[in-house]
Amino acid sequence: MEKFDLIVIGGGPGGYVAAISAAQAGLKVACIDKRGSLGGTCLNVGCIPSKRLLHSSKLYKDIIHESINHGIQIKKPSFDISKMMEGKDNTINKLTNGIQHLFKKNNIEYIIGQASLESDRTVKVENRKYIAEYIIIATGSSASQLKNIKFDENYIVSSTGALNFKKVPEKLAVIGAGYIGLELGSVWSRLGSEVTVIEYDSSIVPSMDSDIADNFYKELKKQGLNFKLSSEVINAKIKGNKVQLNTRSIIDNSEANLVFDKALLAVGRIPNTRELGLEKLNISSNSKGYINVNHFYETSSKGIYAIGDVIEGPMLAHKASIEAEAVVDIITGKNGQVNYNAIPSVVYTSPEVAWVGKTKQELDKYNLEYKEGKFLFNANSRSKVTGNLSGMVKIYSHKDSDKILGAHIMGEHAGELIGEFVVSIEMGASAEDIALICHAHPTLSESIKEAASIASYGQTIHS
């Protein structure tokens, strides 16, 4: 039986980062993953392929609608969906092969197969057994289904199926107005699909700041996405190569029958814990299937840790990665910790939406006194140059200390711009600190300075 210092179960953004970090710290490491392609959901069927298609479809849309505004005339552009998919697959292969190269570079044993926990910190893969002083569970999550709506990955698809359409569906239903639904809905809408988003809640992306969400909703409607909010899908049937959805309004209980070519079910994700054999070691989990851990990410079984989507918290690749580094620090005797208030979230539509820290809803719920600074991108010089005028920067700072409590951006490159606020919250900066920093001109980041000035001083130069 081969022995390791650490066995990591799962090769996604949590697992592979934990394996590499531990190997660099001098531990003998094995990483077990059943997919056969490192990178987990994120690199294989999630973050990376969706961002590639978002980029490709945005280029196509911009050529049609924006190029003429810059004096560039193009006669009726077209696209090749197979080439788009080929580009997506090539990107995935480069990144997953890159991780495998890093495993070899750091002498990590890569084991392909389904791992299950045995007694005495032993992990079984098929007929082989491995033992380690420490084990990290990082098996990620899978797309959720509804009680009466199941995936067939042909007509009713998960995000995986929606990343692999052979042709653009004439009519596409997106069930769920969260990150995944809105991103993939945007991809196919840009390429010509008539997209209808059906959401049980009364607003889109419930975790988003309410003011930003309202503006984001209006912007997506302008782009052609249709919405049925406060609506539930009662059932789905496949008839004559079409998906028939029976929906019901939460408000007035009225029903409607809608017909689509495809339906994307994007109602959240569930942790992958069922085949791990947690019960053998009496590892506890909650009613939703998340593994219970203490402040050191250790499960109820000593020496076994869990990170990423299998524990409570936002299901984000970068959250899993930072937890991976923290756990390895803990195992190797360092002070590993994560500031969950400084973990950014990004929706990669156009415009992008990004945020970190508290939303207005959270501040009001906990009766925190705050100041608000808002600066619209239509008053920003760089936005006027590019023509991307929609969106804003919002800052919430503490009424007395002026420390930044939350920051929210809707606009082009919001996912990049939010980094300044992540650093600011991590370092305990105030709105005034940002307001006093010199930002390059003309840049979108100047809007951050302007919003900070409004939050701190109640006024700014360009608004």
N, C-alpha and C positions, 0 to 999 in steps of 0.2 A: 504494500500500500504506500503510494508516494505521499510524502509529507511536505507541506508548505508552511510558511509563516502566515500567509493570507490567501484565502480563496475568495474571489469576487464572483458572485452569481449575477450575470447580466453584463452585456457589452455595450450598453448605451452611454449617453453623456455622463451618467453617474458612475456606471461600472467601469468604463474604460479609463476615465479620469482617475478613479480610485486605484486601479491597477497600476497605471503609469506613475502616479504620485508615490505609491507605496514602494514600487521598484526603485524609483529614484532615491527613496529614503533608505535603501539597502535591504529591503525585505525580499524574500523568495516568494514570488507571486504566481498564482494561476487565475485565469479568467475563464469562466464557463458561460457559453452563450449558445442557445439552441438555433438561432436564426441562420448561422453560417455566413453571416456578413456583419461585421462589426459596425457599431454606430447606433444600434437600437432603432426604435421607431423614428426618432428625430432624423437621422441621416438617410434611412432607407425608405420610409413611407410617411414622413411627417414634415418637419421644419424645412429641410433642405429641398426636397423635390417641389414642395408647395411654393417656396420662395423663388425657385427657378421659373416655375410657370407664371407666377405673379409678375416677375420681371419681363418674361417673354411677352405676355399678354399686354402689359403696360406699354411696351415698345410699340406693339401693333396699334394700340388705341391712340397713342401719342402721334404716330405717323399720320393717322387718319384725321384726328381732331386738332392737334397742336402745331404740326409742322407748317401749315399754311399761315399761322400767325407770325412765323419767323421768316416768311418769304420763301419757304421751301415747298415746291409744288411736285406732288407725286401722283401719277395716274393710277387710281384704283388699286391700292396695295392688296395683296392676298397673303395667306399663310399656309404652311404645310404642317398639319397637326402631327404627322409622324416624325418630322424633323424636330419639332418642339419636344416631343417625348424622347427622342434620341438624345437631344442636348441635356434633358433632365437626367436620363439614365447615365450619361457620361459623367456628369457632375457627381452623382451618387457614387459611381465606381471609383473615381479619383479620391474622394474623401474616405470611403471605407477602406480602400487599399492603403491609404495613407496611415490610418490607424493601425492596420495590420503591420505596416512597416515599423511604426513606433513600438509595437509589442516586441518585434524581433530585436530592435535596437536596445530595448530595456530588458531583454531576456525574460519576458513574460510568457509563461506557457499558456497557449490558447487552446481550449478544449471545446469542441463543438458537440452539443447534445443537451438534453433536458436534465437539469440538476434537481435532485431531491435531497433533503436533509435526513441524515441518519443520526444515531446516538453518538455522543462523545465527539462533537464537532467534525463529524464525518459527512462527506458529500458523495452521493452516488450518481454516476452518469452511466446509464445502461448497465453493464456488468462490472464496471470499474468503480473503485472507491478511492477517495482522496481524503486526507486529513490535514487540518490546519489549526494553528493556535487561535486564529481569528477568521471570521467569515463576515462578509458584507453582502447583504441582499439588495440588489439594485435591478430588479426585473421589470421595472417600468409599468406601463398600463396599456389597456386595449379600449377600443371604441365601445361605448355603451349601446345597448339596444333597448327598445321599449317592449313592454309586455306583449303587445299585439302587433308589433312591427319588427321584423327580423331581416337581417342582411341576406341577400343572395349574391351580392357583388356583381350583379348584372343589371338589374333594374333598380333595386333598392340597395344602395351602396354605402359603405363607410368612406372615410377620407381616403383610404387606400384605393378603393374603386374609382373615386372621383379624380384621382391623380393619374388614371390610366384609361380614360375614355378614348375610344378609337376615332370617334367623330364628335363634333359639338352637338349636344342634345338641343333640339328645337325649343323644348320647354323643360326646365329643371326646377324641381322643388328642393328647397333646403330647409330641413326640419331642425331648427335650433339656430338662434342668432348670437352665437358666441364667436370666439376667435376663428375656429376652424370653418364654420359655416359661412361667415362673412368673407373670409379670404378666398375660399374655393368658389363661392358664389360669384365673387368679383372676377376671378379668372375666366369663368365660362360666360359671364355676362359680357366681358370685353370682347370675347371671341364670337359673340353673336347669339348666345342663348337667352331666352326670355326666362329670367330667374325670379322665383317667388320664394321669399323667406317666411316660414311659418314659425312663430315663437309664442310659447305659453305665457311668458311674462309680458308686462305692458311696455317694456323698453328693451333695447338691444344691449348686449354685454352688461349684465347686471352689476358686475364688479367694477365697471368703469365709472368715473365721476359723472354724476347725473347731468350737469351742464354740458360737458363734453359729449356725452352720449346723445343728448338731444340734437346737438349740432352735427354730429357724425351721422345720425339717422337721416337728417335732412340732406346732407351731402350725398349719401348713398342713394337716396331716392332720386336726386337730380341726375345721377349716373344711370338710372334706369332700373335699379333693383326694386321689385315690388315687395311689400311687406303685409303680412297678416299677423299683427300683434294680438296679444290676449286671445290666442287661438290654440286649440289642441287637435292633434290628429287622432281620431278615434280608431281608425283601421286603415289598412292599405291592401289593395288587391291588384294582381297582375292580370290584365285582360287585353288580348289582341296587341301584344308588344307595347302596352302602355301601363303606366302606374296610375291607379285610381285611388285618390286619398279622400276619405270622408273626414271633414274637419268640423269642429264645433267652437263657436265663440264663447269665451269665458264670461263676456259681458251680458249678452242677451240670450245665450243658449241656442242661438240659431245654427243650423247645420248647412254645410255646402259640400258638394261633390266636385272635386277638381281632378283634371287629367293631365299627366306629365309623361315625358319620354323617359326621364330618370328622376329618382329621388335620392338625395343625399341625407342620411340620418346622422346628424352631428349634435347629439344631446349630452355630450360629456364623455368621460372616460372612467374606467374602473381599474383598480390595481391588479397586477398579475401576481397572484399569490396562491392560486388554487392547487397547482401541481408541485409545490415546493415541499410538502410534507411538514408544514409548520406544527401540525398536531402531534407529531412524534416527539417533539421537544417541548410541547406545551407553550409554544410561542403565542402570546395573546394578540388578538386583533379586535378592532371595534366592529360595530354593526354594519358599517359600510365596506368592510374588508381591508381597511388600512391597518398595517402592523403598528402596534403600540411600541413606542420607544421613549426612553428617558431623555434628559437634557444632553446626554452624551451620545445619542442615537443608538444606544444599546437596547436590544429587545429584552424580553423577560428571561431569555436564556443567555447567561453570561458568556461574553466573547463573541456573540453574534449580533451584528449591527444591521440597520436598514436605513436606506436613503432614497430620495427621489420620489417618484410617483407612488411607491408602495406605502409611504407614510403621509400623514395629514399635511396639507399646505398646497399652494398653487402647483399645478402640474406643468412645470416649466423646465426645459432642458438645462438652463443655466442655474436654476435652483438646485437641481440634482448634482451638477458639477461642483458647485461651491460647497455643498454638503459632503461630497466625496473627499475634497481636500481637507475639510474640517475633521472628518472621521479618521483619516489617515494621520493627521496631526495628533489626535487623541490617542490613537493606538501606539504611536511612536513617542508618547510622553510630552507632547507639546500642548499648548492651550488653543485647541481648535474650537472655533465658534462661528456662527453666522448671524448677521444682523438682518432679520427678516423684514425690517422696515425699509431696508435699502436694496430690495430686490425689484428690478424694473419689470414691467409687463409691456408688450408691444403687439399691436395688431397691424399686420403688414399689408393693409389695403392701400389705396391711394385716395385721399391722403392717409398717411399712417397715423396711428394713435399710440402714444406711449405715456406711461405714468409710473410714479414711484411714491411710496409713502401713503398718506391718508387721502381719502376722497372726501368730498363735502358731506356725503351721507354719514361717513364714519365720524367726522368731526362733530357733526350735529348730534349724532347718537350718543356720544360720550361727553356732550356739553363742553367741548374744548373751545375756548375763546381764541379766535384767529382773525388775521387780516388777510385780505385777498388782493392779489395783483393779476390783472389780465391785460394782455397785449395782443392785438389781432395782427396776423401776418399781412393783411392788406395794407398795413402802414409800414411794412418793412421794405427797404430798398431792394434787397436781393430777391424778395418775392415778386416785386414789380418787374424786375429784369427778366425773371423766368416765366412769369405769368401764373405761377402757382400761388394764388392769393387766398385760398380758403384756409381756415384754421386759426389757431391761437396758442399762446402759452399762458398757463395759469399757475400761480404760486399761492400756497397757503402758508402763512408764517404765524408763529405764536404771538398773541396780542402783546404780551409783556416782554418776552425774551427776544422776539423777532426770529427765532430759530425756524428753519424750514420744516414744515410738518408734512407737506405733500406737494408734488408738482405734476402737471398734466399738460401734454402737448398734442395737438392735432394739426398735422401739416406734413409737408414733404420732409423726409429724413428725420422724422420725430424719433425713430428708434436710435439714431445716432446722437441726436441732441440731448436725449434724456440722460446720457452719461454724466453730463455736468452736474445734474441734480443728484444723481446717485452718489457721486463723490462728495457733494456738499452735505447731504444728509449723513453720510458715513463719518464725515469730519466734524459734524456739529456746526455747520456754517449757518449764518443768519442771512436773511434776504438782503440786508445792507451789504454784507460781504460780497455778494454777487453783483449788486448794483455798483459797487466801487471798482470792480474789475474791468479792465480795458478789453473789449471784444473787437476783433478785426472787422473792418468795414470794406465793402458791404457783405455781410454774412447773415444767415438766418439766426445765428447764435446771438446777434444783437437784440433779438426779441426777448431772449432770456434776461438780459440786463434790464431791458425796459420794464418787463413784468415785475422783476425784483424791485425796481425803483418805485413802482406803484404800490407794491405791498409794503415797502419799508417807509417811504416818504409820502405816499398818497398822490404822487404825480411823477411824470417823466417827460422827456423832451419831445418825443414824436407822437404824443397822444393827448 
